[in-house]
Amino acid sequence: MGINQKTINNIVRIFSWSIDFNRDLKRGDRFIIIGKRRTAPSTLIYIGKKKRVAVFSHTDKYGRLGYYGINGKTLYPSFLRAPLKYKYISSKFQLKRFHPILKTWRPHRAVDYAAKYGTPVYAAADGIIKHRKRMGALGKSVHITHGSNYLTVYAHLSRFSRGLRASSRVKRGQVIGYVGSTGRSTGPHLHYELHYKGKRKNPLTWRLPKQKRVAKSDLKRFQKRARSILRSL
Ligand SMILES: [Zn+2]
């Protein structure tokens, strides 16, 4: 359609919070892109068999252009820096750590939070549960996907929250389980991993996304415009 690469990359980046481009796209799905050539599009819509996603451009008071859903929020969520109330960090993200059980030096690409047995563990951000099961050395663990690029892992839990299953949706701050010492663990703590594009990153230093909202004073106007665009389609 003559859309430049930069715009296509932007569209993929924005929608990757709602659509997994490796798995979700099906023949017959449609993208609607509204705008003038050579300027950022004003509206991006994905229409698939299972879901529809629509975002609208909005410029904030600092002049930054962003894309927001009709609720006035960006598709990307905010992340908690730590997914529980902990006592202290017992092991940081490090490439060489002497493992207390295996007695060897190995990388620890995670953060260990020492906390009392039974301390509630929260989902770090809105997402979908990928696994909720016993997994070898990780013990009882929960894996949550956030968009298609982020994954968080919570290990050594004593038990899971009731009612959560693989493919359940969770909200940031929702209790997903409780601190324990299952799997390869010497005492109650949470082993927490942050994955970005399949690689483990340091949860203490990684620049995490922070959800943005259309300012309250602009929201009515923004939503009116968005609704009129949808109606005209
Ligand atoms: Zn650990």
Residues whose N, C-alpha, C, O or C-beta is under 5 A from the ligand:
A	BS01	ZN	A110 V111 D112 H191
